[in-house]
Amino acid sequence: MSDPLLLAIGLLTQMKTSISEVMPNQPKPPEQTVPRINTQEWEFIARADILPTVEMSGPEFSSVGRVLPLGLGDQLFESYPAEFVGQSEGAIASSNAALPKAETASERVAYVQTPSFRPQSGPQLYQQRLAALQAGQTYTRIPCESYGSLWANAWEQPTYEQWKALLEQEAQAVAKGQGSNRLAVLLGDSISMWFPQDRLPEGRIWLNQGISGDTSRGILSRLSALQGTRPDTIYILAGINDLRQGMGVDEILENHRQILRRLRQDHPGAQVVLQSILPTRLAQIPNRQIEWINQQLAAIAQEEGASYLDLYEQFSDRAGNLQLELTTDGLHLNARGYELWQGTLTHAESWLALHSRSAKHP
């Protein structure tokens, strides 16, 4: 039985799918009235009264062998948290962890048994998502090990344009098959892209529109992929790659403003949530710069009618760095990091739903 959400996906998959400076002494913004998701209210929210069950039956999935490639892919640092391939958190001895070396051809075909079989590189994730799309299923709803025989040996890096094309087709499929189901969208870079599908909050369909290495400029350029979808909530997380690439702060902030404006224009019924840039443990990106930018992002969210979700405070330690136990390399998140983010999104979903309902029925 195929996923009834995407009964219309068969038509889509007949199409050819391309495989092939710190801010010194800057004034702080005035106190904002931007809707902030209040974590202090979480324990008083009963999710069962707010998030309805998605109206779809469970799809059937392929049975796959549990083999795991040892090779990590040439761009692991940009694409996947190394924690999932056995790197211990204690290996991060400094704020500048060494990049992993590219694997050799022989490493790409070496396998070990593992109880946590899931894609571990950009190529593997790409191929899994492509397989799900072609099978008429929703990637964010399939078990992590699905279609392993089709992606276990994948090693060729998809291009940015190929990722864009795939994500656009996923969005089109959801647009055609969404029905009365509620939809949430993740917009961002590799941090969003690698959000484990089995940790996404329940109660709605999720569309993951994250691409490894992407910037606020890139996200702005591909918002048209969401045309036709009817999201209830859109979460945005961007900016860290902008800083790594030396993009000016003014441009980063303006790109975020334009993203919010476009989403408001194209999806007036959606709650748009701008998430703060996460702290890092990278010396080349001072966290006090990230904090300053986040203050500006909160102000922009208010001005553009969006909500603001402060992840920075939850993920930072007393020194303002990304908590060591939440990261694999000082930038990307490990399983604990995604668990924390999962809880944050779950409570945010409830908070938003509660306040939305209060606004409709004062």
Salt bridges, closest charged atoms under 4 A:
ASP3 OD2 - ARG141 NH1 2.63
GLU41 OE1 - HIS355 NE2 3.66
ASP74 OD1 - ARG108 NH2 3.58
GLU78 OE2 - ARG244 NH1 2.38
GLU89 OE1 - ARG336 NH1 3.91
GLU103 OE2 - ARG108 NE 3.07
GLU161 OE1 - LYS164 NZ 3.99
GLU170 OE1 - ARG129 NH2 2.65
ASP198 OD2 - ARG118 NH2 3.40
ASP214 OD2 - ARG222 NE 2.71
GLU251 OE2 - ARG217 NH2 2.72
ASP266 OD2 - ARG262 NE 3.51
GLU303 OE1 - ARG257 NH2 2.87
GLU304 OE2 - ARG257 NH1 2.84
GLU304 OE2 - ARG261 NE 3.13
ASP317 OD2 - ARG281 NH1 3.51
ASP329 OD2 - HIS332 ND1 2.76
GLU349 OE1 - ARG204 NE 2.55
